[in-house]
Amino acid sequence: MDSNSENPNKQQPLTRKELRQLELQRRQQENRERQKLISRREFLKKLFVAGGVLLGGGIVWQIGSRREEQPRPATPPLSLDSLKRDYQDKELRLNSVLERVDQAFVSLEETLHGKLQSISEEDRAALMAPIETYKVNKKNIQRNKYSILISDLEARGEGSLRSPTELHITDLNYFFIQLIEDKTNVAAAFAPISRTVHLNGRFDPNNLLDALVVYHEIEHARQDAQVRMGLDTPQRKLEYNSFYTTGPGQRGRIIGAFEQEAYLKEVMVLDLLTDGRLREDAYKGKLDIDFYQQRLNVQQDQREILRFVLDGARIVYTSDTSLKSYAPSFVNFMNQQYKNRDFEIYAVNNNRLERVP
């Protein structure tokens, strides 16, 4: 056969129309993924629009919910080469962020090491669990999600544009990490469906609030892994994933106990980092936000995030709340904050999720 003759089996280049369609599919897939985030950033976006002050590790999938989004200008579809360059740029940026987060977690562990001796062995293990989870994931050669996306593009070529790969981690000791795409003052968010922790590019290793936010989201990754290890049938796995999937107009959901545990650990770690000052100030009713902003090196646009942590500390230390038992006032405080923002709250009873009235 003449080498210049057409080979009917050869894959033909994509037309512009096909590229536009594939780009639309890719963006829709990204939107679906973003809608599945257990996301502080989206919770805060919703609350600040409503004039609220709550910091949330809550579940929100509807981006920009409760407000009108300005129409965005149309963007041209990405070619295979431009998409690869985009991933490569994000891979490098994320590597820089990971270096800072690694540094912050090493410092956090070293600082806590001597201070943990003042609490019980059981509580020490509980507070160290998110740090240990992060350390284990450092061994994950796939933790930078962009490196996997680049490999997929290289392996599948234009086929990766036609049908974007949904990446899943089979080893529940591990999770993916990628960047938060939106501009936000929140350091991290967790997406359970893909087991991905999203990090803010502006993460500051000297800002202890940034470290605590990441600590909180790593706790969610640990909680998620524990649940998944107990899902012994495909049907139960499907039901669990379905819980984290909602459509437009549907209310967000949270598992109350997950948020209560993560926030309580966050507060207890902060108390240790301040050598018990947080607990003492909570008892006295004198939690000075200016003092803690300076002490933790918190940015000005993060004051409301810090305020919620301090409000949570006040409830924790003026009630009988501990890692073994949550006082009703603490549970009610957490639940009411989410109810006020139109969230559905679920409790785990007999291994089943039941909505809290």
Helices and strands as residue ranges (DSSP letters): H 16-34, H 40-49, H 80-115, G 116-118, H 121-137, H 145-156, H 159-162, E 176-179, E 188-191, E 196-199, H 208-229, H 234-243, E 253-255, H 256-273, H 277-284, H 289-296, G 300-302, H 303-317, H 328-340, E 344-349, E 352-355
